[in-house]
Amino acid sequence: MTTPKKAAKPSARKAPAKKPPVIKKKPARAGIGSGPLDLSALSSESVTQLEKSICLACVLDVFTRHMGLAPRTAHLEIKRYTPSVAELQASAVTRPYFAGQSPKDPCPYCGSAPKWHAQLRVYRIESGKANDASRRELVKSLPKSEDQFLVLEEKGTQQHAFFEWLDKISTGLDFDNPAWLSEASRHYLNRKEPKSDWQAAFDQIHSIRRSRRLETGWEVDHGRLFLSPMLFDELILVQYLLSRSHKAGGLTFEGRYTLHELFARLRNSGYLRAVAVQAVWRLPGVRRAK
């Protein structure tokens, strides 16, 4: 008698191992993200950059302990808060803002860990004909998601912007070194005509003079930079304004001028008439400019 063979059990096949999903990262756009923006298309004289850090633990403490808000409400208020222009530009750093310390250091006010600190990069761009098109393109290129960037506008006069630029430039000049005249000239000409390569021009010159031939613009000839009469007079005025508080009068390429001497010089050269300045009554002893 034969014994029937038992049916062989089907062998259990191992399921193929699942491959981990491949995550493709989108290429980062130039100037976008946590890094600094690409501002090469803008005039360097019209851009001011600064960095500040803010302690969110300090802000949360004010909202919850001092103002009595619930923690959830306080977090919502922090997310929707928009700082003012004056707050971002304030020269004095006060709580909850701080600056000038290592990213690993605790908050100088409450001692909170770095995870509570947020870094703010502030770019201030002065409006003008030379920058407006590039500035608009830069704003359009900024990502709109996650509120990574905030664009604030501040209205001001051209005069106010000019004197703010003078203050910014004067902080980096050594008025005891005669070389400041050339450095200040490069800054102003770069502001006046930002599309020109002034650094390359200044690398090959040793003096700046008033041209007797040019009516507008400038040219380099045998190591000398010649400026049109109106442009040279503007440069003399800028040099005076930068150095007017340093010793007596203001130092220029043509020597040191008092205010009365400066206006007489600009009146005789025709500059005041060219810029439609009819009279000056600000200080005693200054005669009317005709």
Residue frames as qw, qx, qy, qz and C-alpha x, y, z in Angstrom:
[[0.000, 0.892, 0.451, 0.000, 0.00, 0.00, 0.00],
 [0.443, 0.296, 0.006, 0.847, 1.39, 3.30, -1.02],
 [0.196, -0.685, -0.426, 0.557, 1.08, 6.37, 1.12],
 [0.348, 0.825, 0.289, 0.339, -0.04, 9.48, -0.79],
 [0.484, 0.070, -0.149, 0.859, 2.45, 12.27, -0.80],
 [0.103, -0.767, -0.415, 0.478, 1.54, 15.39, 1.06],
 [0.392, 0.820, 0.229, 0.349, 1.03, 18.46, -1.04],
 [0.542, -0.017, -0.167, 0.824, 3.95, 20.80, -0.76],
 [0.100, -0.846, -0.359, 0.382, 3.17, 24.05, 0.93],
 [0.458, 0.776, 0.107, 0.420, 3.69, 27.06, -1.28],
 [0.583, -0.163, -0.225, 0.764, 6.82, 28.89, -0.24],
 [0.064, -0.922, -0.303, 0.235, 6.16, 32.33, 1.13],
 [0.559, 0.481, 0.094, 0.669, 7.78, 34.94, -1.03],
 [0.342, -0.504, -0.256, 0.751, 9.35, 37.91, 0.60],
 [0.261, 0.914, 0.309, -0.010, 7.84, 41.20, -0.39],
 [0.588, 0.412, -0.020, 0.695, 10.35, 43.42, -2.17],
 [0.366, -0.498, -0.322, 0.718, 11.77, 46.10, 0.06],
 [0.203, 0.919, 0.330, 0.071, 10.27, 49.48, -0.55],
 [0.541, 0.246, -0.023, 0.804, 12.67, 52.09, -1.77],
 [0.170, -0.599, -0.357, 0.697, 12.75, 55.32, 0.15],
 [0.373, 0.856, 0.357, 0.045, 11.02, 58.12, -1.70],
 [0.539, 0.101, 0.124, 0.827, 13.28, 60.41, -3.67],
 [0.045, -0.887, -0.325, 0.326, 12.76, 64.01, -2.68],
 [0.531, 0.415, 0.215, 0.707, 13.78, 66.48, -5.32],
 [0.237, -0.662, -0.239, 0.670, 14.76, 69.86, -4.06],
 [0.402, 0.866, 0.253, 0.154, 13.88, 72.82, -6.15],
 [0.595, 0.208, -0.082, 0.772, 16.91, 74.89, -7.13],
 [0.241, -0.708, -0.341, 0.570, 17.25, 77.92, -4.95],
 [0.355, 0.846, 0.239, 0.319, 16.66, 81.20, -6.66],
 [0.512, 0.208, -0.205, 0.808, 19.45, 83.73, -6.55],
 [0.029, -0.286, 0.198, -0.937, 19.05, 86.18, -3.74],
 [0.671, -0.372, -0.203, -0.608, 15.97, 84.44, -2.31],
 [0.802, -0.232, -0.535, 0.128, 15.71, 82.67, 1.00],
 [0.621, -0.733, -0.157, 0.229, 17.53, 83.08, 4.26],
 [0.639, -0.072, 0.122, 0.756, 20.69, 84.40, 2.61],
 [0.033, -0.574, -0.031, 0.817, 21.35, 88.01, 1.68],
 [0.595, 0.713, 0.332, -0.161, 19.63, 89.48, -1.36],
 [0.592, 0.117, 0.369, 0.707, 21.43, 90.10, -4.63],
 [0.059, 0.902, 0.245, -0.351, 21.49, 93.90, -4.90],
 [0.518, -0.191, 0.415, 0.723, 24.11, 94.15, -7.64],
 [0.255, 0.581, 0.561, 0.531, 21.59, 95.76, -10.02],
 [0.204, -0.939, -0.275, -0.036, 21.13, 98.70, -7.62],
 [0.284, 0.732, -0.303, 0.539, 23.44, 101.61, -6.95],
 [0.633, -0.183, -0.594, 0.462, 25.51, 100.89, -3.83],
 [0.104, 0.129, -0.255, 0.953, 25.11, 104.53, -2.74],
 [0.510, -0.266, -0.160, -0.802, 21.33, 104.17, -2.53],
 [0.817, -0.248, -0.502, -0.137, 21.28, 100.99, -0.42],
 [0.188, -0.564, 0.601, -0.535, 21.72, 100.76, 3.34],
 [0.768, -0.118, -0.621, -0.105, 21.90, 97.34, 5.01],
 [0.219, -0.483, 0.615, -0.583, 21.64, 96.46, 8.67],
 [0.609, -0.145, -0.777, -0.073, 20.94, 93.39, 10.77],
 [0.386, -0.416, 0.425, -0.705, 19.05, 93.11, 14.03],
 [0.366, -0.125, -0.921, 0.038, 18.04, 90.21, 16.21],
 [0.511, -0.395, 0.057, -0.762, 14.82, 90.10, 18.19],
 [0.019, 0.069, -0.941, 0.330, 14.12, 87.92, 21.21],
 [0.505, -0.318, -0.544, -0.591, 10.66, 86.38, 20.85],
 [0.523, -0.364, -0.704, 0.313, 10.78, 85.17, 24.46],
 [0.137, -0.186, -0.280, 0.932, 10.99, 88.80, 25.60],
 [0.340, -0.104, -0.334, -0.873, 8.03, 89.69, 23.41],
 [0.577, -0.319, -0.720, -0.214, 6.02, 86.72, 24.68],
 [0.396, -0.285, -0.617, 0.617, 6.81, 87.69, 28.25],
 [0.086, 0.075, 0.073, -0.991, 5.48, 91.21, 27.69],
 [0.484, -0.162, -0.499, -0.700, 2.27, 89.92, 26.09],
 [0.646, -0.315, -0.692, -0.065, 1.51, 87.24, 28.69],
 [0.502, -0.332, -0.550, 0.579, 2.88, 88.58, 31.97],
 [0.111, -0.215, -0.146, 0.959, 2.52, 92.33, 31.52],
 [0.361, 0.017, -0.297, -0.884, -0.47, 92.57, 29.18],
 [0.539, 0.025, 0.671, -0.509, -2.30, 89.47, 30.45],
 [0.673, 0.343, -0.379, -0.535, -2.83, 87.81, 27.06],
 [0.932, -0.086, 0.334, -0.106, -3.35, 84.06, 26.77],
 [0.472, -0.407, 0.635, 0.456, -0.34, 82.17, 25.31],
 [0.511, 0.407, 0.682, 0.329, -2.23, 81.28, 22.10],
 [0.186, 0.946, 0.266, -0.013, -3.36, 84.87, 21.60],
 [0.292, -0.820, 0.325, 0.369, 0.15, 86.13, 22.28],
 [0.540, -0.113, 0.686, 0.474, 1.61, 83.80, 19.62],
 [0.408, 0.675, 0.565, 0.245, -0.95, 85.02, 17.07],
 [0.018, -0.985, -0.047, 0.162, -0.13, 88.65, 17.86],
 [0.433, -0.583, 0.507, 0.464, 3.59, 87.97, 17.35],
 [0.538, 0.193, 0.701, 0.426, 2.94, 86.34, 13.94],
 [0.284, 0.783, 0.486, 0.263, 0.78, 89.19, 12.63],
 [0.272, -0.844, -0.044, 0.461, 2.88, 92.06, 14.02],
 [0.613, 0.616, 0.143, 0.474, 4.39, 94.46, 11.48],
 [0.494, -0.483, -0.119, 0.713, 7.28, 96.63, 12.72],
 [0.236, 0.948, 0.142, -0.159, 7.33, 100.28, 11.74],
 [0.644, 0.618, -0.124, 0.435, 10.04, 101.91, 9.65],
 [0.138, -0.820, 0.337, -0.442, 11.16, 104.00, 12.63],
 [0.835, -0.437, 0.306, -0.136, 11.46, 100.87, 14.75],
 [0.934, 0.197, 0.121, 0.274, 13.67, 99.13, 12.20],
 [0.501, 0.659, -0.101, 0.552, 15.87, 102.17, 11.63],
 [0.476, -0.869, 0.054, -0.125, 16.31, 103.17, 15.28],
 [0.426, 0.635, -0.554, 0.328, 20.00, 103.69, 16.06],
 [0.303, -0.430, 0.680, -0.510, 19.60, 102.78, 19.74],
 [0.562, -0.032, -0.806, -0.186, 19.11, 99.02, 20.29],
 [0.410, -0.268, 0.513, -0.705, 16.58, 98.37, 23.07],
 [0.253, 0.084, 0.951, -0.159, 14.68, 95.33, 24.28],
 [0.914, -0.124, 0.387, -0.005, 13.54, 93.09, 22.60],
 [0.711, 0.671, -0.160, 0.139, 16.09, 93.95, 19.87],
 [0.584, -0.670, 0.362, 0.281, 19.78, 93.22, 20.30],
 [0.701, 0.687, -0.182, 0.068, 22.87, 93.15, 18.08],
 [0.221, 0.759, -0.561, 0.246, 26.56, 92.34, 18.02],
 [0.551, -0.422, 0.677, -0.245, 26.72, 88.89, 19.63],
 [0.034, 0.209, -0.943, -0.258, 27.33, 85.30, 18.62],
 [0.633, -0.125, -0.441, -0.623, 24.32, 83.30, 17.33],
 [0.642, -0.159, -0.739, 0.129, 24.95, 80.78, 20.14],
 [0.109, 0.082, -0.520, 0.843, 24.78, 83.33, 22.95],
 [0.076, -0.599, -0.779, 0.170, 21.63, 83.65, 25.08],
 [0.014, 0.841, 0.324, 0.433, 19.42, 86.72, 25.08],
 [0.338, 0.243, -0.392, 0.820, 21.16, 89.61, 26.89],
 [0.384, -0.391, 0.078, -0.833, 17.86, 90.58, 28.53],
 [0.823, -0.268, 0.124, -0.486, 16.08, 87.39, 29.62],
 [0.300, -0.464, 0.833, 0.004, 18.73, 84.71, 29.01],
 [0.864, 0.273, 0.282, -0.315, 16.58, 82.69, 26.61],
 [0.671, -0.114, 0.621, 0.389, 18.17, 80.12, 24.27],
 [0.031, -0.316, 0.484, 0.815, 19.03, 80.97, 20.64],
 [0.091, 0.353, 0.880, 0.303, 15.96, 79.08, 19.38],
 [0.004, 0.791, 0.533, -0.302, 13.90, 82.05, 20.59],
 [0.138, -0.622, 0.182, 0.749, 15.92, 84.54, 18.55],
 [0.618, 0.637, 0.438, 0.145, 14.92, 85.76, 15.09],
 [0.396, -0.317, 0.262, 0.821, 17.33, 87.59, 12.82],
 [0.393, 0.835, 0.343, -0.175, 16.08, 90.48, 10.73],
 [0.478, -0.032, 0.359, 0.801, 17.91, 91.71, 7.63],
 [0.194, 0.848, 0.325, -0.372, 16.84, 95.22, 6.72],
 [0.465, 0.147, 0.426, 0.762, 17.53, 96.65, 3.26],
 [0.124, 0.803, 0.287, -0.507, 16.74, 100.31, 2.79],
 [0.489, 0.252, 0.522, 0.652, 16.63, 101.37, -0.87],
 [0.056, 0.560, 0.100, -0.821, 16.43, 105.04, -1.79],
 [0.572, 0.632, 0.522, 0.027, 14.07, 105.72, -4.65],
 [0.041, -0.685, 0.302, 0.662, 15.35, 107.51, -7.75],
 [0.681, 0.584, -0.190, -0.399, 15.43, 107.40, -11.54],
 [0.295, 0.546, -0.783, -0.050, 18.53, 105.21, -11.57],
 [0.088, -0.156, 0.935, -0.304, 17.05, 102.63, -9.17],
 [0.617, 0.104, 0.289, -0.725, 13.29, 102.55, -9.60],
 [0.783, 0.276, -0.406, -0.382, 13.15, 99.96, -12.38],
 [0.468, 0.253, -0.816, 0.226, 15.61, 97.60, -10.66],
 [0.215, -0.120, 0.667, -0.703, 13.88, 98.11, -7.31],
 [0.741, 0.119, 0.073, -0.657, 10.49, 97.15, -8.75],
 [0.745, 0.275, -0.588, -0.154, 11.96, 94.03, -10.36],
 [0.207, 0.248, -0.825, 0.464, 13.55, 93.05, -7.04],
 [0.457, -0.030, 0.492, -0.741, 10.26, 93.43, -5.17],
 [0.806, 0.204, -0.194, -0.520, 8.42, 91.34, -7.78],
 [0.621, 0.311, -0.719, 0.040, 10.99, 88.53, -7.45],
 [0.172, -0.311, 0.735, -0.578, 10.51, 88.15, -3.69],
 [0.288, -0.240, -0.920, -0.114, 8.52, 85.05, -2.62],
 [0.427, -0.418, -0.057, -0.800, 5.04, 85.75, -1.30],
 [0.804, -0.313, -0.490, -0.125, 4.64, 82.53, 0.72],
 [0.732, -0.348, -0.428, 0.400, 5.30, 82.23, 4.45],
 [0.147, -0.984, -0.057, -0.081, 5.73, 85.99, 4.81],
 [0.814, -0.076, -0.024, 0.575, 9.48, 85.71, 4.31],
 [0.323, 0.117, 0.072, 0.936, 9.74, 89.34, 3.23],
 [0.026, -0.818, -0.503, 0.279, 7.95, 92.49, 4.26],
 [0.368, 0.353, 0.236, 0.827, 8.04, 95.58, 2.06],
 [0.170, -0.790, -0.409, 0.424, 7.53, 98.93, 3.78],
 [0.387, 0.580, 0.230, 0.679, 7.48, 102.31, 2.07],
 [0.333, -0.645, -0.286, 0.626, 8.50, 105.61, 3.62],
 [0.342, 0.832, 0.273, 0.341, 7.68, 108.92, 2.00],
 [0.477, -0.622, 0.003, 0.620, 10.30, 111.65, 2.15],
 [0.336, 0.917, -0.055, -0.207, 11.74, 114.55, 0.24],
 [0.799, 0.466, -0.150, 0.349, 14.76, 114.48, -2.03],
 [0.039, 0.774, -0.381, 0.505, 16.48, 116.93, 0.30],
 [0.722, -0.506, 0.361, -0.303, 15.93, 114.69, 3.33],
 [0.983, 0.105, 0.095, 0.114, 17.30, 111.66, 1.46],
 [0.557, 0.670, -0.247, 0.424, 20.36, 113.63, 0.35],
 [0.179, -0.723, 0.458, -0.485, 21.27, 114.75, 3.87],
 [0.897, -0.290, 0.290, -0.167, 20.75, 111.24, 5.19],
 [0.889, 0.365, -0.060, 0.269, 23.22, 110.08, 2.54],
 [0.217, 0.767, -0.362, 0.483, 25.69, 112.75, 3.69],
 [0.584, -0.595, 0.417, -0.362, 25.44, 111.49, 7.28],
 [0.985, -0.016, 0.172, 0.003, 26.00, 107.90, 6.16],
 [0.727, 0.548, -0.164, 0.380, 29.07, 108.80, 4.09],
 [0.021, -0.817, 0.353, -0.456, 30.61, 111.06, 6.73],
 [0.800, -0.507, 0.270, -0.175, 30.78, 108.26, 9.30],
 [0.944, 0.033, 0.195, 0.264, 33.33, 106.39, 7.19],
 [0.495, 0.747, -0.088, 0.434, 35.61, 109.32, 6.31],
 [0.659, -0.434, -0.161, 0.593, 38.82, 110.33, 8.07],
 [0.198, 0.958, 0.157, 0.137, 38.80, 114.11, 7.79],
 [0.406, -0.802, 0.345, 0.270, 42.36, 114.34, 9.12],
 [0.574, -0.095, 0.658, 0.479, 43.57, 112.45, 6.05],
 [0.239, 0.492, -0.230, -0.805, 43.51, 114.50, 2.80],
 [0.026, 0.013, -0.915, -0.402, 42.58, 111.32, 0.91],
 [0.246, 0.465, 0.753, -0.395, 39.00, 111.74, 2.11],
 [0.312, 0.568, -0.088, -0.757, 38.39, 114.32, -0.64],
 [0.288, 0.275, -0.780, -0.483, 38.97, 111.73, -3.35],
 [0.017, -0.177, -0.976, 0.128, 36.96, 109.08, -1.50],
 [0.261, 0.534, 0.495, -0.634, 34.02, 111.42, -0.99],
 [0.326, 0.485, -0.364, -0.725, 34.18, 112.40, -4.66],
 [0.182, 0.084, -0.936, -0.291, 33.94, 108.77, -5.74],
 [0.102, 0.375, 0.846, -0.365, 30.93, 108.21, -3.49],
 [0.305, 0.585, 0.224, -0.718, 29.10, 111.24, -4.86],
 [0.315, 0.415, -0.574, -0.632, 29.87, 110.53, -8.52],
 [0.087, -0.064, -0.991, -0.083, 28.69, 106.95, -8.01],
 [0.184, 0.514, 0.671, -0.502, 25.47, 108.34, -6.58],
 [0.280, 0.600, -0.087, -0.744, 25.14, 110.86, -9.40],
 [0.644, 0.447, -0.461, -0.416, 25.87, 108.44, -12.26],
 [0.713, -0.330, 0.587, -0.193, 25.56, 104.88, -10.88],
 [0.918, 0.370, 0.136, -0.047, 25.89, 103.18, -14.27],
 [0.430, 0.769, -0.436, 0.181, 29.52, 104.29, -14.65],
 [0.893, -0.175, -0.284, 0.303, 32.38, 102.20, -13.27],
 [0.086, -0.943, 0.181, -0.265, 33.83, 104.84, -10.95],
 [0.769, -0.531, 0.326, 0.143, 36.08, 102.44, -9.08],
 [0.798, 0.223, 0.308, 0.467, 37.92, 101.61, -12.31],
 [0.288, 0.852, 0.081, 0.430, 38.11, 105.30, -13.22],
 [0.375, -0.888, 0.215, -0.157, 39.55, 106.29, -9.83],
 [0.885, -0.266, 0.268, 0.273, 42.13, 103.51, -10.01],
 [0.685, 0.307, 0.266, 0.605, 43.78, 105.26, -12.95],
 [0.101, 0.858, 0.094, 0.496, 43.63, 108.92, -11.89],
 [0.553, -0.158, -0.421, 0.701, 45.66, 111.06, -9.49],
 [0.007, -0.240, -0.208, 0.948, 43.68, 114.31, -9.60],
 [0.186, 0.677, 0.710, 0.062, 40.21, 115.73, -10.31],
 [0.169, -0.224, 0.095, 0.955, 39.84, 119.00, -12.17],
 [0.408, 0.673, 0.365, -0.497, 37.25, 121.32, -13.63],
 [0.554, 0.246, 0.588, 0.536, 37.03, 121.00, -17.40],
 [0.085, 0.543, -0.055, -0.834, 37.13, 124.08, -19.62],
 [0.171, 0.167, -0.722, -0.649, 35.97, 122.10, -22.64],
 [0.143, -0.318, -0.934, -0.074, 33.16, 119.81, -21.45],
 [0.370, -0.324, -0.073, -0.868, 29.63, 121.14, -21.06],
 [0.841, -0.300, 0.115, -0.435, 28.27, 117.96, -19.48],
 [0.982, 0.048, -0.177, 0.050, 29.65, 114.67, -18.24],
 [0.491, -0.738, 0.443, 0.131, 33.25, 113.73, -17.54],
 [0.840, 0.472, -0.252, 0.085, 36.37, 112.23, -19.09],
 [0.744, -0.544, 0.254, 0.293, 39.72, 110.76, -18.03],
 [0.613, 0.748, -0.134, 0.216, 42.86, 112.13, -19.68],
 [0.495, 0.498, -0.502, 0.505, 46.47, 111.36, -18.72],
 [0.465, -0.175, -0.711, 0.498, 45.62, 110.31, -15.16],
 [0.090, 0.103, 0.297, -0.945, 43.32, 113.25, -14.53],
 [0.085, 0.561, 0.823, 0.021, 39.55, 113.18, -14.16],
 [0.029, -0.028, -0.120, -0.992, 37.92, 116.19, -15.81],
 [0.095, 0.562, 0.784, -0.246, 34.38, 117.09, -14.76],
 [0.103, 0.661, 0.420, 0.614, 31.99, 119.47, -16.47],
 [0.041, 0.372, -0.281, 0.884, 31.71, 122.85, -14.66],
 [0.638, -0.414, -0.046, -0.648, 28.30, 122.12, -13.11],
 [0.917, -0.174, -0.359, 0.023, 29.33, 118.65, -11.96],
 [0.553, 0.193, -0.433, 0.685, 32.57, 119.97, -10.48],
 [0.194, -0.424, 0.202, -0.861, 30.71, 122.74, -8.60],
 [0.820, -0.361, -0.201, -0.396, 28.28, 120.16, -7.18],
 [0.840, -0.023, -0.424, 0.336, 31.28, 118.19, -5.97],
 [0.228, 0.345, -0.350, 0.840, 32.74, 121.30, -4.29],
 [0.520, -0.435, 0.032, -0.735, 29.40, 121.84, -2.50],
 [0.913, -0.235, -0.316, -0.110, 29.25, 118.21, -1.32],
 [0.662, 0.138, -0.445, 0.587, 32.81, 118.42, 0.02],
 [0.071, -0.413, 0.260, -0.870, 31.92, 121.57, 1.93],
 [0.720, -0.389, -0.094, -0.567, 28.78, 120.02, 3.43],
 [0.897, -0.104, -0.410, 0.129, 30.69, 116.92, 4.54],
 [0.638, 0.004, -0.358, 0.682, 33.49, 118.86, 6.26],
 [0.077, -0.738, -0.099, -0.664, 31.71, 122.03, 7.40],
 [0.674, -0.711, -0.015, -0.199, 31.79, 120.96, 11.06],
 [0.885, -0.138, -0.034, 0.443, 35.45, 119.93, 10.94],
 [0.448, -0.195, 0.000, 0.873, 37.64, 122.84, 12.06],
 [0.151, 0.595, 0.135, -0.777, 36.84, 126.22, 10.44],
 [0.488, 0.503, -0.308, -0.644, 34.77, 126.28, 7.29],
 [0.924, 0.160, 0.328, -0.116, 34.62, 123.42, 4.81],
 [0.313, -0.493, 0.660, 0.472, 37.52, 121.81, 2.98],
 [0.776, 0.563, 0.194, -0.207, 37.27, 121.37, -0.80],
 [0.810, 0.244, 0.225, 0.484, 39.52, 120.72, -3.77],
 [0.295, 0.742, 0.060, 0.599, 39.93, 124.49, -4.00],
 [0.203, 0.266, -0.512, 0.791, 40.89, 124.96, -0.36],
 [0.156, -0.443, -0.769, 0.433, 38.88, 125.84, 2.73],
 [0.102, -0.465, -0.344, -0.810, 35.78, 127.99, 2.27],
 [0.180, 0.202, 0.593, -0.758, 33.57, 129.80, 4.74],
 [0.356, 0.566, 0.738, -0.091, 29.86, 129.77, 3.94],
 [0.217, 0.862, 0.058, -0.454, 29.99, 133.32, 2.56],
 [0.055, -0.572, 0.656, 0.489, 33.01, 132.49, 0.39],
 [0.348, 0.123, 0.914, 0.168, 31.36, 129.31, -0.89],
 [0.371, 0.724, 0.551, -0.183, 28.21, 131.11, -2.03],
 [0.127, 0.834, -0.229, -0.485, 30.28, 133.84, -3.67],
 [0.201, -0.349, 0.826, 0.394, 32.25, 131.15, -5.49],
 [0.335, 0.347, 0.871, 0.091, 29.13, 129.31, -6.67],
 [0.286, 0.826, 0.318, -0.367, 27.42, 132.55, -7.65],
 [0.051, 0.746, -0.421, -0.513, 30.36, 133.74, -9.75],
 [0.219, -0.179, 0.896, 0.342, 30.67, 130.38, -11.49],
 [0.496, 0.049, -0.388, -0.776, 26.98, 130.45, -12.48],
 [0.226, -0.087, -0.968, 0.066, 26.09, 127.30, -10.53],
 [0.150, 0.349, 0.641, -0.667, 23.43, 128.95, -8.34],
 [0.445, 0.394, -0.130, -0.794, 21.75, 130.41, -11.40],
 [0.385, 0.181, -0.823, -0.377, 21.86, 127.03, -13.16],
 [0.242, -0.240, -0.924, 0.175, 20.06, 125.29, -10.28],
 [0.247, -0.652, -0.432, -0.571, 17.54, 128.17, -9.95],
 [0.484, -0.516, -0.465, 0.532, 18.71, 129.44, -6.56],
 [0.130, 0.816, 0.241, 0.510, 17.53, 133.04, -6.41],
 [0.152, -0.744, 0.298, -0.579, 18.32, 134.12, -2.85],
 [0.668, -0.156, -0.652, 0.324, 19.70, 132.85, 0.43],
 [0.256, -0.714, 0.087, -0.646, 18.50, 134.44, 3.68],
 [0.825, -0.331, -0.455, 0.055, 19.37, 131.80, 6.22],
 [0.678, -0.381, -0.226, 0.586, 22.39, 133.32, 7.95],
 [0.019, -0.974, -0.024, 0.226, 23.35, 136.94, 8.66],
 [0.265, -0.676, 0.506, 0.465, 26.14, 138.26, 6.50],
 [0.462, 0.121, 0.786, 0.393, 25.21, 136.12, 3.50],
 [0.219, 0.390, -0.155, -0.881, 24.31, 138.36, 0.62],
 [0.754, 0.424, 0.307, -0.398, 21.61, 137.72, -1.89],
 [0.468, -0.130, 0.734, 0.474, 22.66, 135.36, -4.70],
 [0.461, 0.614, -0.018, -0.641, 21.82, 136.91, -8.03]]
